């Protein structure tokens, strides 16, 4: 399944191998409802660089989690969607998200400091 060569020792280890990486879980979450184009994914996963997003999408595609579909429109259009295995993985991650919401303390809101206008 995975393009990686490290041996896995159990099912949890295999799953973690597939979703390892700072952005993969967020990419999966962004694709949960509908296919997305690259630009939309970049907006839905704020903070990820273009290079890293491409790399993570390629790894998820190689692992059979994400499907990359190219349309021959002018201009060329590419969409990313979850495969059935990707949908199942997203469903498996939902309880983990619920656990995080229930057990981790809420982050305090950042204090907004007003910026003074430059005086002329």
TITOR-425903 format. One line per field, with one value per residue: residue number from 0; residue in three letters; x, y, z of N, C-alpha, C, O in turn. Coordinates in steps of 0.05 Angstrom, whole numbers. Example, Ala and Ser with C-alpha at 12.3 -4.5 7.8 and 13.67 -1.06 7.14 Angstrom:
2
num: c(0 | 1)
residuo: c(ala | ser)
n_px: c(264 | 257)
n_py: c(-114 | -45)
n_pz: c(156 | 142)
ca_px: c(246 | 273)
ca_py: c(-90 | -21)
ca_pz: c(156 | 143)
c_px: c(264 | 258)
c_py: c(-66 | 1)
c_pz: c(156 | 157)
o_px: c(285 | 268)
o_py: c(-66 | 23)
o_pz: c(169 | 161)
//
This chain:
120
num: c(0 | 1 | 2 | 3 | 4 | 5 | 6 | 7 | 8 | 9 | 10 | 11 | 12 | 13 | 14 | 15 | 16 | 17 | 18 | 19 | 20 | 21 | 22 | 23 | 24 | 25 | 26 | 27 | 28 | 29 | 30 | 31 | 32 | 33 | 34 | 35 | 36 | 37 | 38 | 39 | 40 | 41 | 42 | 43 | 44 | 45 | 46 | 47 | 48 | 49 | 50 | 51 | 52 | 53 | 54 | 55 | 56 | 57 | 58 | 59 | 60 | 61 | 62 | 63 | 64 | 65 | 66 | 67 | 68 | 69 | 70 | 71 | 72 | 73 | 74 | 75 | 76 | 77 | 78 | 79 | 80 | 81 | 82 | 83 | 84 | 85 | 86 | 87 | 88 | 89 | 90 | 91 | 92 | 93 | 94 | 95 | 96 | 97 | 98 | 99 | 100 | 101 | 102 | 103 | 104 | 105 | 106 | 107 | 108 | 109 | 110 | 111 | 112 | 113 | 114 | 115 | 116 | 117 | 118 | 119)
residuo: c(unk | unk | unk | unk | unk | unk | unk | unk | unk | unk | unk | unk | unk | unk | unk | unk | unk | unk | unk | unk | unk | unk | unk | unk | unk | unk | unk | unk | unk | unk | unk | unk | unk | unk | unk | unk | unk | unk | unk | unk | unk | unk | unk | unk | unk | unk | unk | unk | unk | unk | unk | unk | unk | unk | unk | unk | unk | unk | unk | unk | unk | unk | unk | unk | unk | unk | unk | unk | unk | unk | unk | unk | unk | unk | unk | unk | unk | unk | unk | unk | unk | unk | unk | unk | unk | unk | unk | unk | unk | unk | unk | unk | unk | unk | unk | unk | unk | unk | unk | unk | unk | unk | unk | unk | unk | unk | unk | unk | unk | unk | unk | unk | unk | unk | unk | unk | unk | unk | unk | unk)
n_px: c(16 | 33 | 82 | 127 | 183 | 192 | 183 | 119 | 87 | 38 | -34 | -47 | 3 | 11 | -31 | -15 | 31 | 12 | -17 | 21 | 55 | 51 | 7 | -28 | -74 | -106 | -112 | -142 | -188 | -205 | -221 | -267 | -322 | -328 | -296 | -236 | -202 | -132 | -119 | -162 | -156 | -108 | -125 | -161 | -128 | -95 | -31 | 1 | 54 | 60 | 95 | 99 | 45 | 37 | 73 | 52 | 1 | 16 | 39 | -7 | -37 | -5 | -11 | -62 | -104 | -121 | -149 | -127 | -153 | -151 | -174 | -187 | -199 | -195 | -167 | -123 | -150 | -148 | -171 | -177 | -197 | -226 | -212 | -249 | -222 | -197 | -242 | -259 | -215 | -219 | -268 | -251 | -217 | -252 | -271 | -224 | -218 | -264 | -249 | -206 | -233 | -263 | -226 | -181 | -159 | -192 | -163 | -139 | -167 | -132 | -103 | -124 | -88 | -95 | -74 | -38 | -51 | -6 | 23 | 21)
n_py: c(-24 | 29 | 76 | 78 | 46 | 27 | -23 | -42 | -52 | -62 | -52 | 1 | 26 | 22 | 55 | 104 | 112 | 125 | 173 | 206 | 267 | 337 | 360 | 324 | 302 | 347 | 358 | 313 | 324 | 370 | 350 | 321 | 329 | 341 | 339 | 377 | 431 | 448 | 501 | 514 | 476 | 494 | 542 | 521 | 495 | 530 | 559 | 519 | 506 | 513 | 475 | 435 | 419 | 397 | 354 | 324 | 312 | 279 | 236 | 217 | 203 | 162 | 125 | 109 | 138 | 188 | 212 | 236 | 273 | 290 | 338 | 351 | 403 | 471 | 523 | 470 | 428 | 404 | 360 | 339 | 284 | 241 | 172 | 110 | 84 | 128 | 156 | 120 | 123 | 176 | 173 | 139 | 174 | 211 | 199 | 210 | 265 | 282 | 266 | 302 | 351 | 346 | 337 | 370 | 433 | 495 | 543 | 605 | 666 | 706 | 768 | 826 | 876 | 942 | 974 | 1033 | 1087 | 1113 | 1175 | 1235)
n_pz: c(0 | 20 | -3 | 25 | 56 | 106 | 155 | 182 | 245 | 268 | 259 | 275 | 272 | 217 | 199 | 221 | 193 | 143 | 152 | 173 | 181 | 180 | 154 | 130 | 155 | 157 | 103 | 88 | 117 | 92 | 44 | 55 | 41 | -14 | -79 | -90 | -120 | -130 | -114 | -81 | -41 | -20 | 4 | 41 | 76 | 112 | 117 | 97 | 52 | -19 | -42 | -2 | 2 | -48 | -45 | -1 | -21 | -64 | -36 | -8 | -52 | -74 | -33 | -40 | -19 | -35 | -96 | -156 | -207 | -274 | -318 | -386 | -399 | -423 | -390 | -366 | -317 | -250 | -201 | -134 | -95 | -45 | -43 | -36 | 5 | 29 | 47 | 86 | 121 | 137 | 165 | 206 | 233 | 255 | 310 | 338 | 330 | 358 | 410 | 417 | 418 | 464 | 506 | 505 | 528 | 514 | 472 | 494 | 471 | 424 | 440 | 410 | 383 | 370 | 310 | 302 | 259 | 212 | 227 | 192)
ca_px: c(0 | 48 | 106 | 149 | 194 | 195 | 164 | 99 | 85 | 10 | -52 | -44 | 28 | 6 | -48 | 1 | 50 | -3 | -26 | 42 | 60 | 36 | -16 | -44 | -101 | -121 | -119 | -164 | -212 | -214 | -233 | -287 | -348 | -328 | -270 | -226 | -179 | -108 | -121 | -182 | -143 | -88 | -140 | -173 | -107 | -78 | -4 | 16 | 66 | 53 | 113 | 91 | 19 | 41 | 87 | 33 | -20 | 28 | 41 | -33 | -45 | 10 | -21 | -89 | -122 | -131 | -150 | -122 | -167 | -143 | -194 | -174 | -210 | -175 | -142 | -122 | -162 | -142 | -186 | -169 | -219 | -220 | -219 | -264 | -204 | -194 | -267 | -258 | -195 | -231 | -287 | -236 | -205 | -272 | -270 | -200 | -225 | -282 | -233 | -191 | -251 | -272 | -205 | -161 | -171 | -196 | -142 | -149 | -167 | -109 | -110 | -121 | -76 | -101 | -50 | -42 | -46 | 18 | 17 | 36)
ca_py: c(0 | 53 | 77 | 78 | 19 | 20 | -43 | -35 | -73 | -67 | -35 | 29 | 35 | 26 | 79 | 128 | 115 | 138 | 200 | 221 | 292 | 358 | 370 | 303 | 300 | 371 | 354 | 294 | 337 | 389 | 335 | 304 | 332 | 343 | 343 | 404 | 438 | 453 | 527 | 512 | 461 | 512 | 560 | 506 | 486 | 554 | 556 | 499 | 517 | 499 | 452 | 414 | 410 | 379 | 330 | 309 | 301 | 257 | 213 | 207 | 189 | 137 | 107 | 101 | 153 | 211 | 208 | 260 | 271 | 312 | 344 | 363 | 430 | 493 | 511 | 444 | 428 | 380 | 358 | 318 | 273 | 217 | 145 | 96 | 79 | 154 | 161 | 102 | 134 | 200 | 164 | 129 | 197 | 227 | 197 | 224 | 294 | 285 | 265 | 327 | 373 | 341 | 335 | 391 | 459 | 515 | 563 | 632 | 683 | 724 | 796 | 841 | 902 | 960 | 986 | 1062 | 1097 | 1130 | 1203 | 1250)
ca_pz: c(0 | 23 | -19 | 44 | 58 | 134 | 162 | 202 | 265 | 274 | 243 | 283 | 261 | 188 | 195 | 228 | 171 | 121 | 159 | 185 | 167 | 193 | 139 | 117 | 167 | 149 | 75 | 88 | 127 | 71 | 22 | 65 | 29 | -43 | -92 | -89 | -137 | -115 | -102 | -59 | -19 | -7 | 21 | 63 | 94 | 115 | 128 | 82 | 28 | -44 | -45 | 17 | -5 | -71 | -35 | 15 | -39 | -79 | -18 | -3 | -77 | -76 | -13 | -47 | -2 | -51 | -125 | -172 | -232 | -292 | -338 | -409 | -405 | -428 | -382 | -353 | -290 | -234 | -177 | -115 | -80 | -29 | -52 | -15 | 28 | 41 | 62 | 110 | 139 | 149 | 185 | 229 | 247 | 269 | 339 | 348 | 331 | 380 | 434 | 420 | 425 | 491 | 527 | 504 | 537 | 493 | 471 | 499 | 447 | 423 | 444 | 385 | 389 | 347 | 297 | 299 | 233 | 210 | 227 | 171)
c_px: c(17 | 73 | 131 | 158 | 197 | 175 | 144 | 94 | 56 | -8 | -50 | -18 | 25 | -10 | -31 | 21 | 37 | -9 | -4 | 48 | 42 | 10 | -35 | -72 | -118 | -129 | -143 | -190 | -223 | -227 | -258 | -314 | -349 | -300 | -262 | -204 | -156 | -110 | -140 | -170 | -123 | -102 | -152 | -153 | -87 | -51 | 13 | 29 | 58 | 69 | 104 | 64 | 21 | 53 | 67 | 11 | -9 | 31 | 14 | -44 | -31 | 0 | -50 | -111 | -136 | -129 | -146 | -134 | -160 | -165 | -181 | -187 | -187 | -183 | -145 | -133 | -156 | -158 | -176 | -194 | -210 | -228 | -237 | -247 | -199 | -219 | -267 | -238 | -206 | -251 | -273 | -223 | -226 | -272 | -246 | -205 | -244 | -267 | -218 | -209 | -260 | -251 | -184 | -173 | -173 | -172 | -153 | -147 | -143 | -119 | -104 | -111 | -81 | -75 | -56 | -35 | -21 | 10 | 34 | 44)
c_py: c(25 | 52 | 76 | 49 | 10 | -1 | -32 | -58 | -80 | -48 | -6 | 41 | 40 | 51 | 104 | 133 | 131 | 167 | 217 | 246 | 313 | 364 | 349 | 301 | 324 | 370 | 335 | 307 | 357 | 375 | 319 | 306 | 331 | 345 | 372 | 408 | 447 | 480 | 528 | 497 | 479 | 532 | 546 | 496 | 510 | 548 | 536 | 512 | 501 | 473 | 429 | 403 | 390 | 353 | 312 | 297 | 277 | 232 | 200 | 192 | 162 | 116 | 98 | 116 | 175 | 203 | 235 | 256 | 295 | 314 | 358 | 389 | 449 | 516 | 484 | 446 | 402 | 382 | 335 | 310 | 249 | 192 | 132 | 90 | 106 | 162 | 145 | 113 | 159 | 193 | 153 | 152 | 214 | 224 | 210 | 254 | 300 | 285 | 291 | 350 | 370 | 344 | 356 | 418 | 478 | 534 | 590 | 649 | 701 | 753 | 811 | 869 | 920 | 972 | 1016 | 1070 | 1115 | 1159 | 1218 | 1277)
c_pz: c(0 | 6 | -1 | 48 | 87 | 141 | 183 | 220 | 273 | 257 | 250 | 272 | 231 | 183 | 200 | 206 | 148 | 127 | 172 | 168 | 179 | 180 | 129 | 129 | 159 | 120 | 73 | 97 | 106 | 48 | 30 | 51 | -1 | -54 | -91 | -109 | -119 | -100 | -78 | -35 | -4 | 11 | 45 | 84 | 97 | 128 | 113 | 58 | 4 | -47 | -27 | 11 | -29 | -62 | -19 | -2 | -55 | -62 | -13 | -28 | -79 | -56 | -18 | -31 | -18 | -81 | -138 | -200 | -249 | -313 | -361 | -418 | -412 | -409 | -368 | -325 | -276 | -209 | -160 | -99 | -64 | -44 | -31 | 10 | 43 | 58 | 88 | 130 | 152 | 171 | 210 | 246 | 262 | 299 | 352 | 350 | 353 | 407 | 439 | 429 | 455 | 513 | 526 | 512 | 513 | 495 | 478 | 474 | 448 | 426 | 419 | 393 | 365 | 336 | 293 | 270 | 233 | 209 | 206 | 181)
o_px: c(16 | 84 | 153 | 143 | 205 | 151 | 151 | 97 | 51 | 3 | -51 | -18 | 36 | -4 | -33 | 28 | 50 | -7 | -8 | 46 | 19 | -9 | -57 | -91 | -142 | -151 | -162 | -211 | -247 | -244 | -268 | -328 | -368 | -282 | -279 | -188 | -160 | -104 | -135 | -174 | -121 | -91 | -154 | -161 | -65 | -50 | 38 | 15 | 49 | 58 | 103 | 60 | 8 | 44 | 66 | 2 | -23 | 26 | 11 | -58 | -44 | 1 | -62 | -133 | -160 | -110 | -159 | -127 | -163 | -173 | -164 | -185 | -164 | -205 | -167 | -126 | -159 | -160 | -167 | -210 | -188 | -249 | -239 | -256 | -196 | -216 | -274 | -243 | -202 | -252 | -283 | -219 | -218 | -274 | -247 | -197 | -242 | -273 | -217 | -201 | -263 | -256 | -171 | -195 | -156 | -163 | -174 | -129 | -134 | -140 | -83 | -124 | -72 | -57 | -77 | -16 | -17 | -7 | 58 | 56)
o_py: c(41 | 31 | 74 | 30 | -13 | 2 | -16 | -81 | -101 | -31 | 11 | 64 | 59 | 66 | 124 | 156 | 147 | 184 | 240 | 245 | 307 | 373 | 356 | 298 | 321 | 379 | 340 | 303 | 359 | 388 | 304 | 286 | 322 | 353 | 390 | 389 | 452 | 481 | 541 | 506 | 478 | 539 | 558 | 489 | 509 | 533 | 536 | 528 | 478 | 452 | 406 | 378 | 369 | 331 | 288 | 274 | 257 | 210 | 176 | 173 | 143 | 92 | 83 | 106 | 181 | 190 | 254 | 237 | 318 | 294 | 376 | 397 | 444 | 527 | 477 | 465 | 380 | 403 | 314 | 327 | 239 | 191 | 144 | 92 | 106 | 173 | 155 | 112 | 162 | 205 | 156 | 149 | 229 | 244 | 220 | 267 | 320 | 301 | 301 | 366 | 390 | 353 | 360 | 424 | 477 | 541 | 597 | 645 | 711 | 760 | 809 | 883 | 914 | 980 | 1023 | 1060 | 1129 | 1167 | 1213 | 1292)
o_pz: c(-19 | 0 | -10 | 44 | 92 | 134 | 200 | 212 | 284 | 243 | 232 | 263 | 221 | 164 | 185 | 200 | 135 | 110 | 180 | 144 | 186 | 194 | 121 | 114 | 154 | 112 | 58 | 85 | 103 | 34 | 14 | 49 | -13 | -39 | -91 | -114 | -95 | -76 | -58 | -13 | 20 | 33 | 67 | 106 | 86 | 147 | 116 | 44 | 7 | -55 | -36 | 13 | -28 | -70 | -23 | 3 | -59 | -71 | -13 | -26 | -87 | -61 | -3 | -30 | -14 | -90 | -131 | -214 | -240 | -326 | -357 | -441 | -407 | -413 | -359 | -311 | -288 | -196 | -170 | -91 | -68 | -57 | -9 | 32 | 67 | 79 | 109 | 154 | 176 | 192 | 232 | 270 | 280 | 313 | 374 | 369 | 367 | 425 | 461 | 446 | 468 | 535 | 547 | 503 | 495 | 516 | 468 | 458 | 469 | 417 | 407 | 409 | 343 | 351 | 281 | 258 | 252 | 194 | 204 | 166)
//
